[in-house]
Amino acid sequence: MVNVGIIGFGIVGSGTAKILLKNKDVLRERVGFEINLRRIADLDIKRDRGIKIPEGVLTTDVNMIFNDPDIHIVVELMGGIRPAKDFILKAIQNRKHVVTANKALLATEGTDIFDAAREAGVEVGFEASVAGAIPIIKVMKEGLIANRIKAIYGIINGTSNYILTKMTDHNVEFLDALKEAQALGYAEADPTFDIEGIDTAHKLTILATLAYGIPLSFNSVYIEGISKISTQDISFASELGYKVKLLAITKEADGEIELRVHPTMLPKEYLIAKVDGPFNAIYVDGDATGSTLYYGRGAGSVPTGSAVVSDIADIARNIQKNAIGRVPTIPRIFRDIRIKKIDDVVSRYYFRFSALDKPGVLSKISGILGNYNISIASVIQKGRRLGEAVPLVVLSHEAKEKDMRQAIEEIDRLPVVMGKTVFIRVEGKEES
Ligand code: HSE
């Protein structure tokens, strides 16, 4: 028998407990012995979570987990940086294996945790930290081990995807959609993490370390969220055949690694563009596999609990077989490769200029774009209001980010341009 202690009886904690209790028999059959939920610690053990927890399991004293010599695996599901980090380090010090869903902590301070675990000879499972129910960590560490990873494109924040879907399909206002996502338990305690791309960047940081063997590089991720996306741009994108998604992108290009999170226009017919609501999807391009795609629920109590329990089962098996560390937590040696600066990233762009509707305006704008090596793929002008500002939508061919920003700065200073230009990066094959 392997004993588990959970710290944090919130959304994921209760989902995990539910699975451990409800699917105890299935787990026993599959791993060959019992995985026992021995303790759950939380400051609030009174609130009804809709599960019947056996007598004596709940406690408000976290030390009952750390000091229990019979607990083999400590599951941290409280979130946040502190005291979660101290609790994890304490568990490791006490030679307990750790499972966590804490992407923010791993992405920003994970090195300390992984180093401590390596030294203590214990495992750290973090399947639930990225894309909830989708077993993408196992895919990256084991399933795709034979591949050099060419690129990863991920929709890995359920809240943002839920909001964008509501805005696209039902014209729901941004804040109303966010409130719904919060009520459904998808959003982070601080929802700016979701809508400003930070949560996506945390998860991308973890994926990129596994894909490219680079140190956890959260501070090098370029991050832009969805809070400035309007239904107007979503509907222009749609007219042009695209959907707007908050994408996490990492790829190896020109001997450097790209790490970026931003709203992205994707051709509607792409499978990943069809991923809606709170669902997540991760597209991984391996040099041997070619395109692969993983899809599922990226947030929520029981779906995320499923990932937590899979880590518990893995570690429990390793304990039984005396095979701790069989699959390394993260790469043992990091590659020395640079992260590409966003200025050097090459992309296609959607621009929405607010330009006066009068002759010669387009040529002024396109002249500046041309000066910065940005060539136009298509243009649409919406509406006709002579002498007034109208949206002028332009799709560009590939251009360098730095050139794009300088061009926009210059264009926005034109007297015929009335507001700040909106731009969205465009991914996917260019039509010929
Ligand atoms: N807030 C996260 C999301 C939860 O919306 O995807 C899962 O990590």
Residues whose N, C-alpha, C, O or C-beta is under 5 A from the ligand:
A	BS01	HSE	I156 N157 G158 T159 Y186 A187 E188 D194 G298 A299
